[in-house]
C-alpha cells in the first residue's frame, strides 16, 4: 500500500554508518538499547530488545521510493515494485510465501513513500527464523512471470482508483507538478494515472529496478521485540550473507532555485471543503544540519492546534474547519506547507492574509519562546506515547533510518528537535518562507461546503 | 495532529460507523420468494435449515453501574482511561440524527468549565496527552492516554470533560458545522468505499434505529440545538450506562479517585432504547450514483449470529479464511485480486467491522445487539462490477458447499492462533476487549477463541457455516457513475464476460465460465438508484 503521509517524519541525511558492530545505548531520545551490525555485503542489521512476550516486529527498509523514478513514463514504479516483492521466488513460488506467513499468523505488508519502501511483518517469535529465510530469499532471488506482473499492475490501478475519490490525490499531483520542474518529487508515489495504466508493459524495466535498488548496501533490517540475538544473527548471516549486489547510482535531477511565486488552482468537480495551501521549498533532512528539526517544530509553532493561527481561524473566527501542515522529512529538498480547510470559499483571502501575517511576524523576529518549549515537551512525550508495541517502535526506527540513512536516526533527529531555539525559527522563516519561494495551491469545489 | 489532507481518512473510520436513511423514501420492496441459490456443480450437501424471518432482539448484557475493568501494567509509564457508555446513535431522537456523536464531540473538544477549547488544547499539548471520543450504534467511548508524569493534571481535565463541560455556543456551532461537512462532503463525495458500506447499512437496517449514519443526517444535524446537546448528555452519559476501564500503572488510589469523581454523573437518565427485530429481507440492491472512476461494492445480510453463539467462532474462522481484513492470505484476495487483478483487495466479516486507524484490526467497543455478515469488494473498473460481485458470491457459495480443504484449514488455524495475539497488544485494545466481553457475556473472549480454534475440525466449521452463511440472503450496495446502467444489469443479469491483460490458466478460465453467468440473488423489483448528493439527507 502507499503511505504518503508518514506521521512523525523528519530527517537528517548523511550516511554515518556505525562500525561493523556497535551497541547504541538507550538515551532520552530513544529509551531502548540498540545493537547494530553491518555485514560485509553492506546490509545493516539493527536489533532492539523490547518487552513483547513471544512477538517480534521485522522490518526491511529499502532506500528507494518515487524519488528514484528518473525515467519518463515510470512514475509510480517504486510502489508498483513493492507489490511485486510479494510474488515469489524459485525456492518459494507465488503462494508459498503466504503459506509461511499464514502458518505463524504474521501481519505482513509494506508501504512506499517518496524516499523509502518498508516491508513489515509483525507476529510470533516462533516464526522468526523462517521469516529471516523467506525475507532474505525474496530480496536475493525475486522471480515473477510477466503475466503475474501484468495482473498485479491492475491491482495498483485499483489502488489509484480508490484514492482518486479524495481530493488529496489531485492536490498532491498538482502541488508536486507546480513546485518541482526537474526533481522527481514532482510526481506522486502512486504515479501519474497514464503511467499507472501503462505499467503492464514495463516488465523488463521491473527487473532493472530490482537489480538497481534491492541491494544489501541499500537496505536496513530492523528486528524489535522478544528474540534470541545470537540465533537471529546466525540466521541473518546465513541467509542474507550471500546477497552480493551493489546499489546503482542514477542522476536524480537537482531542482533549480525558485525565483518567483507559483500558483495552481484546482476546480474540484464534486463536493468538498475549499482548500488553501502555501508551500515553500525547504532544505532536505540531514544529520549535519538542524533544518528538519526546525521544520518539525515550525509546523506546530505556526499551525499546530495550540498556535495563535489555529485559535483565530479555527476556534474563534471559524473561517477554517482545520489548519495544519503536511511537512514530512525528505532525502532531498522538499516542501514545508501550511494548509487550511476553509469553511467557505469567501474566507480564502482572510485566511491567506492571516497565514502571511503569522509568517511575517515570525520572520521579523517576534517569537514566543514558551511555545517552543511546549512543542519540545509534546515531542518528547509524544515519542514515548508512540512506542507501545514492537511494531510501532520498529516503524518509527525504520522510517527515520530509511530517510536519513543511518540506523540511529530517530534518536539523533529527536535530539536535534530538543536543541531547536526560538531564534532558529526566526532565521529559518526569514530565509525560506518568502513569497518568491512559495507555491500557492487553491482548490474550489463545485458546490462549496457541500451545499446543494 | 490529524493530517489535514488525509482528513477523509480519519473520517473514513467514522463513515464505517453505520447506515443511513436514504432520501428516496421508497416503500420497502414487496416481499418476493427468495431467489434460488446460485447453481454450481459442487458436492451435494444436506439442506440448510430454514432462514429466520427476522433477527430478534437479544439485548446486550448490562454491567453494574460504573463497573470497573482494570488491566494493570505497572511497567508501563502510560496510563490509559477508557470510559464506555452504553449510548450510541440508537439514542438519537427522531429528527435529531447525529445528536449522540455531536454531544460526545462537544464534550471532548469544546472545553470545560475551567478551560476554553483553546485552553484545553494548550493544557493537553505539552503532555502529548490523548483525549478522544467516538460513537457507534450502541456505544460511545471516551478514551484518554497520558504519561504518568502528568496523571493528576490530566485526570482533572478528563473527568471535567464529562462532569463540567463548557457547552459554549461557539464550539457547538463549530463542531456541528464539521459534522455537517462530514456528511455532505466526506460521506457523499470523498470516499467511495465507505459510502458503499454506509449504503449497505442503510439497506440492511431500513426502518431500524441502526439505519441512520452515526454521524447524523443533514436535516438532523441542522435541527440540533445546544440545549439538545446539554439535555442529551444528561440523558445518556449516566452512571448506569458506564463501564470504567483503566490500564497501565494503575493503583487502588487511582481506581477510587476515578470512581469517586464519576459518581457525580447522573445516576440514571433515559430508558434504554428497545430495538425492534430486523427483517431478514434478501435480494435488495442500492446503487449510489456519483462521479467516480470505479465501482465500489459491499454485500451482506443481518444475522442473529454474534459473540457468545456457539457458531460464532467457527464462522469467524471460515470468513477469515475467505477474506481476513487487509491480509493477503484470504480466498477472495487470492482469487479476485491476485489471480484476476480485479482490484486492490476483497474481504469478508463475521461481525460488523470498522478498521481501527493505523491497524488492520477491528475496533473494540462497537458491540451491537444485532449483527451483520458482510463482504467488501474494493473498487473495480466499472466494466467489471458485475463480474467481481458474481466472483465474490461464487467463492462464498463454494465455501458453504465445499468447506475448507484440510491443508488450508491447518494454515488458517495457525494464522489465527498467531494473528489474534496482535489484536491485544495495546492497553486500550486490551481494555476494549475486556469491556466487550462484559457486554456480550463472553469472558476472556480471545482466549476462548484460541481454545476453540484448537478444537475445530473442517467438518465442525462447515456445519456451522451451513447453518449461518446464506448467500441467497445477501443484499447489495454499489457506488458508481453509471448507476442506471448498473441497475439495468442487476435487474436483467446478462452474462458479464471478462477479458484479461495476460494469459490465464485453463482452470481459472473454467471457473470464470461459471462466474460470468452466476445468478445474483437480486430481485428486479428491489433495485434502487440514489444520487449521492441526496444521500443521508434526513
Interface residues (C-beta under 8 A of the other chain):
Chain A: X5 X7 X51 X52 X54 X55 X86 X95 X98 X99 X101 X102 X103 X104 X105 X106 X107 X108 X109 X122 X123 X124 X126 X127 X146 X147 X148 X149 X150 X151 X152 X153 X154 X155 X157 X158 X159 X161 X162 X164 X165 X166 X167 X168 X171 X172 X200 X269 X270 X271 X272 X273 X275 X300 X304 X305 X306 X310 X311 X314 X315 X316 X318 X321 X322 X323 X324 X326 X339 X340 X341 X343 X373 X374 X377 X378 X379 X380 X381 X382 X384 X385 X388 X389 X390 X391 X445 X447 X449 X450 X451 X452
Chain B: X1 X2 X3 X4 X5 X6 X7 X8 X9 X75 X76 X77 X78 X116 X117 X118 X121 X122 X125 X126 X127 X128 X129 X130 X145 X147 X149 X150 X170 X171 X173 X174 X177 X178 X180 X181 X183 X184 X185 X188 X189 X190 X191 X192 X193 X290 X291 X292 X293 X294 X296 X326 X327 X328 X329 X334 X337 X338 X339 X340 X341 X342 X343 X344 X360 X378 X379 X380 X381 X411 X412 X414 X415 X416 X417 X418 X419 X420 X421 X422 X425 X426 X427 X500 X501 X502 X503 X504 X533 X534
